[in-house]
Amino acid sequence: MRLRVDLAGQWLDLYDDTGVLQRRYAVSTALNGPGEQQDSGCTPRGSHVVRARIGAGCDPYTVFRGRRPTGETWRPEQAAAEPGRDWILGRILWLSGCEPGRNRLGSVDSMRRYIYIHGTGDDQPMGVPRSHGCIRMRVADVVELFELVPAGTPVELS
């Protein structure tokens, strides 16, 4: 398996080991566009791998903070009460860059920037850049993707 995130098109493609497209998901990447610098709020480009998978067995609407469940379950009323909150829901695929100086090590390290593929609230649009740097997905989509990709899966962000 391998993943490709199209930053211009705002979608994520899942390919099998022979290169055949298996799934396409609408996503939302960074409002600030592509970029690699720490604290930029941008989505990094280049070759990555899924370094860690977090959330197996959790309720799909489990809320995470610092990669740990908060004990909350996302609800539309809660989202309406906290409109500025960056919801990390359901599952987390934590990305690690593979290109030293571009997305790995120093001030461009994707893993140290906490760049994830993760679920977000049903009230958030897909197909338009809105995130703080991560790749947001619908909860049902990220739960499905999580079951299909193991740690070590290559991810290209372009």
N, CA, C and O of each residue as an XYZ file, in Angstrom:
632
protein
N       0.833     -1.189      0.000
C       0.000      0.000      0.000
C       0.876      1.249      0.000
O       1.992      1.247      0.518
N       0.348      2.301     -0.586
C       0.981      3.617     -0.496
C      -0.110      4.666     -0.618
O      -1.176      4.422     -1.184
N       0.183      5.846     -0.070
C      -0.761      6.959     -0.084
C      -0.152      8.123     -0.851
O       1.062      8.327     -0.841
N      -1.008      8.873     -1.508
C      -0.592     10.129     -2.150
C      -1.627     11.182     -1.820
O      -2.820     10.985     -2.055
N      -1.173     12.308     -1.272
C      -2.047     13.437     -0.972
C      -1.791     14.515     -2.006
O      -0.666     14.991     -2.157
N      -2.840     14.897     -2.717
C      -2.755     15.955     -3.724
C      -3.173     17.256     -3.039
O      -4.353     17.465     -2.755
N      -2.199     18.128     -2.779
C      -2.466     19.365     -2.044
C      -3.308     20.339     -2.861
O      -4.117     21.070     -2.289
N      -3.142     20.369     -4.166
C      -3.941     21.260     -5.011
C      -5.369     20.736     -5.151
O      -6.330     21.501     -5.073
N      -5.498     19.442     -5.354
C      -6.815     18.843     -5.558
C      -7.576     18.565     -4.280
O      -8.791     18.373     -4.304
N      -6.858     18.541     -3.149
C      -7.458     18.266     -1.834
C      -8.084     16.867     -1.785
O      -9.240     16.696     -1.398
N      -7.291     15.880     -2.187
C      -7.728     14.501     -2.025
C      -6.550     13.627     -1.644
O      -5.389     13.998     -1.818
N      -6.876     12.461     -1.124
C      -5.901     11.450     -0.736
C      -6.240     10.178     -1.499
O      -7.380      9.714     -1.480
N      -5.239      9.622     -2.171
C      -5.414      8.381     -2.913
C      -4.693      7.252     -2.201
O      -3.582      7.431     -1.701
N      -5.327      6.086     -2.157
C      -4.745      4.861     -1.621
C      -4.509      3.914     -2.796
O      -5.434      3.563     -3.528
N      -3.250      3.510     -2.959
C      -2.863      2.581     -4.018
C      -2.437      1.253     -3.405
O      -1.859      1.214     -2.318
N      -2.730      0.162     -4.118
C      -2.249     -1.136     -3.643
C      -0.794     -1.308     -4.072
O      -0.204     -0.415     -4.681
N      -0.225     -2.464     -3.745
C       1.197     -2.710     -4.004
C       1.540     -2.789     -5.490
O       2.713     -2.706     -5.853
N       0.536     -2.950     -6.355
C       0.795     -2.987     -7.798
C       0.568     -1.625     -8.449
O       0.716     -1.482     -9.662
N       0.206     -0.615     -7.634
C       0.002      0.732     -8.160
C      -1.415      1.013     -8.614
O      -1.666      2.044     -9.238
N      -2.345      0.125     -8.319
C      -3.734      0.323     -8.714
C      -4.463      1.138     -7.647
O      -4.404      0.817     -6.460
N      -5.145      2.190     -8.079
C      -5.906      3.035     -7.168
C      -7.028      2.221     -6.530
O      -7.836      1.608     -7.227
N      -7.071      2.221     -5.201
C      -8.091      1.486     -4.457
C      -9.177      2.397     -3.893
O     -10.353      2.033     -3.884
N      -8.785      3.580     -3.421
C      -9.736      4.505     -2.806
C      -9.266      5.928     -3.063
O      -8.071      6.186     -3.211
N     -10.230      6.852     -3.112
C      -9.942      8.287     -3.157
C     -10.831      8.939     -2.110
O     -12.036      8.694     -2.053
N     -10.214      9.772     -1.287
C     -10.924     10.459     -0.220
C     -10.730     11.968     -0.361
O      -9.630     12.426     -0.671
N     -11.785     12.732     -0.136
C     -11.653     14.183     -0.035
C     -10.972     14.495      1.286
O     -11.253     13.857      2.301
N     -10.072     15.480      1.275
C      -9.355     15.885      2.475
C      -9.354     17.408      2.574
O      -9.815     18.116      1.679
N      -8.821     17.878      3.690
C      -8.587     19.304      3.876
C      -7.177     19.463      4.436
O      -6.870     18.979      5.525
N      -6.321     20.153      3.672
C      -4.952     20.396      4.118
C      -4.845     21.842      4.621
O      -5.862     22.486      4.877
N      -3.642     22.337      4.760
C      -3.406     23.606      5.448
C      -3.990     24.832      4.758
O      -3.821     25.041      3.556
N      -4.675     25.623      5.554
C      -5.159     26.930      5.113
C      -3.993     27.784      4.610
O      -4.149     28.558      3.666
N      -2.820     27.642      5.245
C      -1.639     28.417      4.859
C      -0.893     27.839      3.667
O       0.149     28.366      3.276
N      -1.412     26.762      3.083
C      -0.785     26.166      1.906
C       0.352     25.224      2.251
O       0.523     24.847      3.410
N       1.135     24.840      1.241
C       2.249     23.929      1.473
C       3.460     24.653      2.043
O       3.687     25.827      1.752
N       4.226     23.951      2.850
C       5.454     24.489      3.427
C       5.956     23.594      4.532
O       5.197     22.829      5.126
N       7.227     23.696      4.799
C       7.861     22.753      5.704
C       8.310     23.328      7.047
O       8.624     22.561      7.957
N       8.348     24.622      7.195
C       8.920     25.231      8.396
C       8.059     25.022      9.647
O       6.832     25.105      9.601
N       8.730     24.752     10.743
C       8.088     24.653     12.057
C       7.262     25.916     12.306
O       7.694     27.016     11.959
N       6.084     25.767     12.899
C       5.186     26.866     13.276
C       4.640     27.659     12.080
O       4.149     28.774     12.258
N       4.717     27.110     10.885
C       4.212     27.813      9.699
C       2.724     27.609      9.486
O       2.076     28.402      8.803
N       2.173     26.537     10.075
C       0.780     26.200      9.806
C       0.574     25.673      8.402
O      -0.545     25.686      7.889
N       1.647     25.208      7.774
C       1.600     24.693      6.403
C       1.668     23.171      6.401
O       2.138     22.557      7.359
N       1.192     22.573      5.312
C       1.305     21.130      5.123
C       2.626     20.844      4.413
O       2.891     21.412      3.353
N       3.458     19.970      4.984
C       4.753     19.674      4.374
C       4.601     18.852      3.096
O       3.630     18.117      2.916
N       5.576     18.998      2.231
C       5.604     18.249      0.975
C       6.652     17.156      1.038
O       7.479     17.112      1.950
N       6.601     16.280      0.055
C       7.635     15.262     -0.103
C       7.257     13.899      0.432
O       6.106     13.628      0.774
N       8.276     13.049      0.493
C       8.099     11.655      0.907
C       8.046     11.532      2.422
O       8.881     12.079      3.143
N       7.047     10.803      2.878
C       6.838     10.526      4.300
C       6.499      9.052      4.472
O       6.304      8.330      3.494
N       6.432      8.617      5.712
C       5.894      7.303      6.051
C       4.953      7.471      7.237
O       5.065      8.418      8.016
N       4.025      6.530      7.351
C       3.194      6.474      8.554
C       4.089      5.916      9.653
O       4.448      4.739      9.628
N       4.448      6.754     10.610
C       5.355      6.349     11.684
C       4.599      5.668     12.822
O       5.096      4.721     13.430
N       3.382      6.165     13.106
C       2.593      5.595     14.208
C       1.119      5.650     13.859
O       0.659      6.545     13.151
N       0.389      4.667     14.376
C      -1.065      4.574     14.202
C      -1.668      4.649     15.603
O      -1.335      3.848     16.476
N      -2.556      5.616     15.807
C      -3.110      5.874     17.140
C      -4.628      5.871     17.067
O      -5.217      6.485     16.177
N      -5.256      5.176     18.010
C      -6.706      5.204     18.115
C      -7.404      3.891     17.815
O      -8.634      3.845     17.804
N      -6.662      2.829     17.575
C      -7.291      1.532     17.270
C      -8.269      1.164     18.377
O      -7.940      1.219     19.562
N      -9.470      0.790     17.972
C     -10.481      0.350     18.928
C     -11.255      1.457     19.611
O     -12.218      1.177     20.325
N     -10.864      2.706     19.414
C     -11.586      3.829     20.030
C     -12.884      4.108     19.272
O     -13.012      3.788     18.090
N     -13.833      4.704     19.970
C     -15.038      5.195     19.307
C     -14.599      6.097     18.154
O     -13.646      6.858     18.319
N     -15.254      6.043     16.999
C     -14.855      6.880     15.868
C     -14.836      8.379     16.175
O     -14.094      9.128     15.538
N     -15.628      8.817     17.127
C     -15.681     10.247     17.453
C     -14.904     10.598     18.727
O     -15.139     11.641     19.336
N     -13.977      9.716     19.124
C     -13.096     10.013     20.247
C     -12.297     11.271     19.939
O     -11.782     11.430     18.832
N     -12.193     12.162     20.914
C     -11.406     13.391     20.785
C     -10.002     13.122     21.330
O      -9.843     12.569     22.419
N      -8.988     13.522     20.558
C      -7.590     13.376     20.972
C      -6.964     14.746     21.185
O      -7.266     15.711     20.482
N      -6.089     14.800     22.169
C      -5.229     15.966     22.381
C      -3.870     15.417     22.793
O      -3.780     14.603     23.713
N      -2.824     15.854     22.125
C      -1.500     15.313     22.408
C      -1.437     13.814     22.163
O      -0.721     13.093     22.858
N      -2.194     13.345     21.165
C      -2.241     11.940     20.767
C      -2.844     11.016     21.815
O      -2.675      9.799     21.740
N      -3.539     11.578     22.779
C      -4.199     10.783     23.809
C      -5.687     11.125     23.841
O      -6.066     12.284     23.673
N      -6.530     10.108     24.059
C      -7.962     10.397     24.185
C      -8.226     11.320     25.370
O      -7.661     11.129     26.447
N      -9.079     12.314     25.175
C      -9.391     13.270     26.252
C     -10.513     12.774     27.152
O     -10.751     13.341     28.219
N     -11.206     11.713     26.729
C     -12.390     11.255     27.450
C     -13.660     11.836     26.857
O     -14.763     11.479     27.271
N     -13.511     12.732     25.886
C     -14.662     13.348     25.222
C     -15.017     12.558     23.961
O     -14.171     11.889     23.366
N     -16.269     12.651     23.578
C     -16.741     12.154     22.299
C     -17.350     13.336     21.566
O     -18.257     13.989     22.082
N     -16.852     13.617     20.357
C     -17.287     14.782     19.589
C     -18.782     14.722     19.321
O     -19.331     13.678     18.968
N     -19.425     15.870     19.500
C     -20.844     16.047     19.166
C     -20.996     17.409     18.509
O     -20.235     18.325     18.820
N     -21.961     17.566     17.606
C     -22.151     18.860     16.946
C     -22.373     20.007     17.935
O     -21.905     21.122     17.704
N     -23.082     19.740     19.033
C     -23.328     20.799     20.031
C     -22.022     21.269     20.663
O     -21.841     22.458     20.925
N     -21.117     20.325     20.906
C     -19.817     20.655     21.490
C     -19.007     21.493     20.499
O     -18.355     22.462     20.886
N     -19.050     21.118     19.230
C     -18.331     21.870     18.200
C     -18.873     23.292     18.091
O     -18.109     24.244     17.930
N     -20.200     23.432     18.181
C     -20.811     24.765     18.103
C     -20.400     25.626     19.295
O     -20.260     26.842     19.164
N     -20.208     25.007     20.443
C     -19.820     25.738     21.656
C     -18.339     26.126     21.638
O     -17.937     27.052     22.342
N     -17.519     25.421     20.834
C     -16.080     25.692     20.746
C     -15.680     25.827     19.276
O     -14.958     24.977     18.755
N     -16.139     26.884     18.602
C     -15.964     26.992     17.151
C     -14.511     27.089     16.680
O     -14.232     26.731     15.536
N     -13.598     27.546     17.488
C     -12.207     27.697     17.060
C     -11.333     26.486     17.334
O     -10.150     26.487     16.994
N     -11.895     25.457     17.941
C     -11.093     24.295     18.334
C     -10.720     23.441     17.120
O     -11.547     23.198     16.241
N      -9.470     22.993     17.086
C      -8.986     22.123     16.021
C      -9.218     20.680     16.466
O      -8.413     20.121     17.212
N     -10.309     20.083     16.013
C     -10.721     18.752     16.455
C      -9.877     17.675     15.793
O      -9.772     17.618     14.568
N      -9.280     16.827     16.609
C      -8.554     15.647     16.140
C      -9.358     14.457     16.634
O      -9.414     14.176     17.832
N      -9.984     13.758     15.681
C     -10.986     12.748     16.026
C     -10.668     11.378     15.438
O     -10.068     11.260     14.370
N     -11.084     10.363     16.158
C     -11.191      9.003     15.650
C      -9.917      8.212     15.533
O      -9.721      7.238     16.260
N      -9.051      8.609     14.635
C      -7.799      7.911     14.376
C      -6.748      8.928     13.973
O      -7.052      9.987     13.423
N      -5.493      8.575     14.262
C      -4.349      9.410     13.892
C      -3.335      8.530     13.176
O      -2.946      7.477     13.680
N      -2.913      8.970     12.000
C      -1.766      8.395     11.302
C      -0.682      9.475     11.356
O      -0.747     10.469     10.633
N       0.305      9.268     12.212
C       1.356     10.257     12.465
C       2.444     10.088     11.415
O       3.003      9.002     11.262
N       2.745     11.165     10.692
C       3.688     11.104      9.587
C       5.093     11.506      9.992
O       5.291     12.384     10.832
N       6.064     10.845      9.378
C       7.474     11.169      9.561
C       8.076     11.408      8.183
O       7.901     10.601      7.271
N       8.784     12.520      8.039
C       9.430     12.831      6.770
C      10.587     11.890      6.485
O      11.188     11.332      7.403
N      10.893     11.717      5.208
C      11.971     10.825      4.769
C      13.127     11.574      4.107
O      14.118     10.960      3.711
N      13.004     12.901      3.987
C      13.992     13.672      3.239
C      14.699     14.672      4.161
O      14.172     15.753      4.422
N      15.901     14.312      4.657
C      16.637     15.226      5.538
C      16.814     16.600      4.897
O      17.209     16.722      3.737
N      16.509     17.630      5.690
C      16.622     19.000      5.217
C      15.374     19.521      4.527
O      15.203     20.731      4.379
N      14.503     18.616      4.104
C      13.247     19.034      3.466
C      12.064     18.830      4.408
O      11.278     19.752      4.628
N      11.935     17.625      4.964
C      10.817     17.331      5.866
C      11.243     16.450      7.030
O      10.406     15.890      7.738
N      12.546     16.334      7.220
C      13.083     15.520      8.310
C      14.268     16.251      8.941
O      15.131     16.790      8.249
N      14.282     16.251     10.264
C      15.338     16.845     11.084
C      15.226     18.374     11.116
O      14.642     18.989     10.224
N      15.788     18.955     12.143
C      15.821     20.403     12.292
C      14.451     21.045     12.325
O      13.491     20.473     12.842
N      14.373     22.244     11.766
C      13.139     23.040     11.823
C      12.116     22.649     10.764
O      11.083     23.307     10.633
N      12.385     21.593     10.011
C      11.441     21.143      8.980
C      10.929     19.722      9.258
O      10.321     19.113      8.378
N      11.159     19.193     10.444
C      10.829     17.806     10.758
C       9.318     17.605     10.917
O       8.716     18.098     11.871
N       8.717     16.882      9.979
C       7.259     16.675      9.990
C       6.781     15.983     11.262
O       5.728     16.328     11.798
N       7.538     15.023     11.742
C       7.104     14.314     12.955
C       7.131     15.246     14.163
O       6.197     15.245     14.964
N       8.178     16.029     14.299
C       8.263     16.994     15.415
C       7.239     18.110     15.272
O       6.897     18.771     16.252
N       6.751     18.321     14.062
C       5.686     19.312     13.820
C       4.312     18.706     14.106
O       3.301     19.404     14.038
N       4.271     17.417     14.424
C       3.018     16.699     14.727
C       2.056     16.762     13.541
O       0.895     17.148     13.674
N       2.581     16.370     12.376
C       1.758     16.324     11.168
C       1.088     14.955     11.105
O       1.751     13.918     11.081
N      -0.245     14.979     11.078
C      -1.047     13.762     11.083
C      -2.006     13.738      9.900
O      -2.303     14.764      9.287
N      -2.478     12.538      9.602
C      -3.733     12.334      8.887
C      -4.709     11.977      9.992
O      -4.490     11.007     10.717
N      -5.792     12.748     10.135
C      -6.716     12.503     11.252
C      -8.136     12.887     10.881
O      -8.373     13.595      9.902
N      -9.071     12.408     11.680
C     -10.468     12.762     11.496
C     -10.753     14.143     12.039
O     -10.037     14.652     12.901
N     -11.827     14.751     11.515
C     -12.288     16.055     11.997
C     -13.811     16.045     12.045
O     -14.452     15.122     11.542
N     -14.371     17.060     12.643
C     -15.814     17.134     12.827
C     -16.601     17.109     11.530
O     -16.134     17.575     10.491
N     -17.800     16.559     11.609
C     -18.677     16.476     10.437
C     -19.066     17.854      9.916
O     -19.509     17.984      8.775
N     -18.902     18.879     10.742
C     -19.261     20.236     10.343
C     -18.169     20.921      9.513
O     -18.385     22.014      8.990
N     -17.007     20.287      9.391
C     -15.888     20.890      8.672
C     -15.919     20.496      7.198
O     -16.167     19.334      6.877
N     -15.669     21.454      6.292
C     -15.697     21.132      4.869
C     -14.481     20.319      4.441
O     -13.395     20.453      5.006
N     -14.679     19.489      3.452
C     -13.594     18.761      2.800
C     -13.430     19.351      1.405
O     -14.351     19.960      0.861
N     -12.248     19.160      0.838
C     -12.006     19.661     -0.507
C     -11.529     21.098     -0.552
O     -11.304     21.647     -1.631
N     -11.370     21.717      0.624
C     -10.845     23.081      0.708
C      -9.815     23.131      1.824
O      -9.989     22.479      2.853
N      -8.740     23.899      1.636
C      -7.717     24.007      2.675
C      -8.255     24.734      3.913
O      -8.704     25.876      3.818
N      -8.209     24.073      5.070
C      -8.710     24.675      6.310
C      -7.904     24.285      7.544
O      -8.136     24.832      8.622
N      -6.957     23.350      7.410
C      -6.276     22.814      8.590
C      -5.133     23.717      9.042
O      -4.840     24.745      8.432
N      -4.503     23.296     10.127
C      -3.332     23.995     10.677
C      -2.035     23.350     10.199
O      -0.963     23.662     10.716
N      -2.124     22.450      9.214
C      -0.962     21.761      8.665
C      -1.199     20.281      8.439
O      -0.580     19.678      7.563
N      -2.086     19.693      9.219
C      -2.403     18.266      9.082
C      -3.285     18.013      7.868
O      -3.739     18.938      7.194
N      -3.512     16.731      7.613
C      -4.439     16.304      6.571
C      -5.691     15.827      7.292
O      -5.676     14.785      7.947
N      -6.770     16.585      7.173
C      -8.036     16.243      7.820
C      -8.885     15.389      6.885
O      -8.873     15.558      5.666
N      -9.628     14.461      7.505
C     -10.538     13.598      6.759
C     -11.852     13.469      7.509
O     -11.917     13.747      8.706
N     -12.887     13.054      6.817
C     -14.136     12.669      7.470
C     -13.840     11.504      8.411
O     -12.987     10.668      8.114
N     -14.525     11.448      9.521
C     -14.282     10.412     10.516
C     -14.435      9.014      9.912
O     -13.560      8.169     10.100
N     -15.513      8.761      9.200
C     -15.717      7.432      8.609
C     -14.581      7.072      7.652
O     -14.161      5.916      7.587
N     -14.086      8.065      6.913
C     -13.006      7.809      5.962
C     -11.691      7.489      6.669
O     -10.983      6.569      6.263
N     -11.357      8.234      7.718
C     -10.087      7.981      8.394
C     -10.125      6.651      9.146
O      -9.101      5.977      9.257
N     -11.288      6.268      9.659
C     -11.421      4.962     10.316
C     -11.199      3.850      9.285
O     -10.497      2.877      9.560
N     -11.798      3.997      8.099
C     -11.592      3.008      7.036
C     -10.127      2.948      6.615
O      -9.552      1.864      6.522
N      -9.521      4.109      6.360
C      -8.125      4.165      5.933
C      -7.202      3.544      6.974
O      -6.272      2.815      6.630
N      -7.458      3.833      8.243
C      -6.655      3.320      9.353
C      -6.575      1.792      9.304
O      -5.523      1.209      9.570
N      -7.683      1.157      8.965
C      -7.726     -0.309      8.912
C      -6.976     -0.861      7.701
O      -6.635     -2.044      7.675
N      -6.719     -0.030      6.710
C      -6.092     -0.491      5.469
C      -4.596     -0.270      5.410
O      -3.916     -0.942      4.634
N      -4.055      0.651      6.204
C      -2.629      0.977      6.091
C      -1.859      0.689      7.386
O      -2.232      1.171      8.456
N      -0.811     -0.080      7.282
C       0.021     -0.355      8.452
C       1.054      0.754      8.666
O       1.272      1.595      7.794
N       1.678      0.738      9.830
C       2.834      1.602     10.070
C       3.876      1.285      9.005
O       4.028      0.134      8.596
N       4.589      2.311      8.561
C       5.592      2.141      7.522
C       5.083      2.396      6.116
O       5.865      2.404      5.166
N       3.769      2.608      5.971
C       3.201      2.875      4.649
C       3.778      4.174      4.090
O       3.766      5.192      4.782
N       4.282      4.162      2.853
C       4.771      5.391      2.231
C       3.629      6.365      1.948
O       2.531      5.967      1.561
N       3.918      7.655      2.151
C       2.950      8.726      1.907
C       3.659      9.839      1.153
O       4.654     10.382      1.634
N       3.154     10.181     -0.024
C       3.712     11.285     -0.805
C       2.760     12.462     -0.722
O       1.574     12.334     -1.025
N       3.285     13.618     -0.309
C       2.498     14.850     -0.227
C       3.018     15.787     -1.326
O       4.161     16.242     -1.278
N       2.152     16.066     -2.323
C       2.628     16.898     -3.442
C       1.495     17.762     -3.975
O       1.695     18.530     -4.916
